[in-house]
Amino acid sequence: MFLPAPAVWHLAYSGPEAICIAWAGPLRFRLIMDDPGASHRRLPTPMTIETIRSDFALLDDWEDRYRYLIELGRGLAPFPEALRTDTNKVRGCVSQVWLSSSARHNGTGDAPIMEFQGDSDAYIVRGLIAVLFALVQGKTAEEILRADAQATFAELGLKEHLTPQRSNGFFSMVERIRGDARAVHTAHA
């Protein structure tokens, strides 16, 4: 059964303290209830690929997982209209998809960190963008090139449960991001 936001998906007890993991829009929250009569402390948890894997494991059927993907897509930051250009449009997707990448130096002289923005006119595809961003956002180009998005895609079961067109579109997005990462890696090698 799908639980709309905000909904408690996981409850763990550790002594007198109950820890609830709840989905509320683009962030998961960890609610710590020290005293049932007291107010809750809310700690935002950034969306990571590990979080997505964990949440997928909690969901029993694919209808719930599709809804979860849609919720992930709703959590994407708004995509600036100025970035909806031919240059940012991803070829090979049935839906319209735009991806923008940038690299910023972290001030330590190390390799730059890559940041991404994206959007699509299809809800499921926006969710796939969110999954991909959880894998690559804030990483160096070298880390992105080492990441195995296809293995993650298969591990989540997306390969078997999406249409071939959606799968091809996902891999087009992966190749676009890898191409951007290669360009940044080459420029800073």
N, C-alpha and C positions, 0 to 999 in steps of 0.2 A: 504494500500500500504506500502510495506517495504521500509524503507529509509536506504541505506547503510551508514556506518561510513565515515566521520563524517556527521551527519545529525541533524538538529534541530528538536526535537520532541515536545518541549513545549515552548511557549512564553508567558511571563506574563509581564504586564505593571504595574509599580507602579510609578506614577508621570512621571517625565521626564526620568526615568531610565527604560530601557527594560532589562529583565532578560531572557536569553535563556538557556534551558537545552539541551545539545548536547551529543550524544554518540560518543566517539572517542576511539575505541579499548577497553582496559580493564577498562577505567575510564569514568565516566560521567563528563562533565565539565559544570560549571555554568559561562556563559559569561555575564558580566555586561557591558552594553553599556550606559555610562553616556551621551555621546555626539555622535550622529551618525557619525560625522567626525573623532572622536578620535579612537585610537586603543582600543581593548578589554582587559579587565583584565580577566584572566582565573584562576578559582579556582577549583582544582580537588576535586571531591566528592567521598569518598570511597564507594565501592559497599556494600550495606546493604540489608537485606531482605526487609526493608521498601522501598528502592529504586526499588528493583525488583517488588514488589507489585504495586508500582506507575506506573512503566513502562508497566507492563502487562495491567493495566487499560487503558493506552493510546493506546494500540494496539487493533485494531478492530477485526481481525480474527486470526485463529489459524496458518495459514501459516506464518503470521508475527511473532507470538509468537515463533514458531519453529525456525525461523531465529534468533530471539533474543536470544533464548537458545544457539544456535550455536555460536553467537557472545560472549555470556558470557563464554562459554567454551574456546574460543580463547583467552580470557583474563586471563586464568589460568597461573600461573607461570610455566616455564618449569620444568618438572619432571626429576630429576637426574636419569640417567641410572642405577646407583648403587642401587637405591631403587626399581627397577623392579624385585623384588624377590618373591618367593612363600609365604613368610611371609606377604608381603604387598598386595598380590593379594586377591581380594574380591571374595569369593565363592558365588554362587547364581546369578551371572550376566551372561547374554548371551554374552555380550561383555567382552573384557578383561578390568579389572579395577584394579588399584593399589591405595591404600590409605596408607599414612604414617602419624603418629601422634607423637607429642612430647609435653612435658610440660616444661615450664620455669617459674622460680620464678620471680616475678615482683619486688623483692627487699624490699617489705614492710612487709614481713612475712605472708601475706595473702595467700590464696589458689593459686596454680600455674595456669598460663594461658596456655590453650592448643592451639597448632598450627598444621595445617594440610597441607599436600601436596597431590595432586592426579592427576591421568591421566586415560585416556581410549583411546581405538582405535576407538571409535565411537563418532562422533561430538555431537549428542544429549546428550549422556551420559556425555561427558565433560561439557556440559551446566548444566546437573542435578547436577554434582559435584559442579559446581560454585554456584548453588542455595543452596545446602546443606552447603557449606562453608560460604556463607553469613549469614546463620543461626547460625553456631557454631564457626567460626574462632575467636580466641582471647578471648574466654569465659573460665570461670572456668569449671571444671568437673561438679560441682553441677548445674551450669547454663545450661550446655549441657544436663544433665539428666532431667532437668525440661522442656526443649524446646520440643514442640510438632511438630516434623517434618512431621508427617502424616497429621495433621491439616493444616499445611502450604501447603503441597503437594495438598491437596484437595481444599484449598482456592484459589490456583492459577489455578485450573481447570485441573491440570496435571493428576489426577486420571481418568478422563473421556476421555482424549485426547492422552494418551500414550497406547501402547500395554501392555497387562498383563506382558509380559516378561520384558519390560522396568520398569514398576511399581515394579515388584518383585526385580529387580536389584537395584532400588533406595532404597527400604526398606532393602535390604542386606547391602547397604552402610551405611544406618542409624544405623542398628544394629551393624555394625563394629565400627562405631564412638562411639556409646553408650557403647559398650564393653570396648573400650580404655578409655573412660571417667570414667566408673565404676572402672577400675583398678587404675587410677590416684586418684580418690576420696578415694578409700579404702587405698591406700598407704599413703595418707596425712590426713586421718581422725584421 
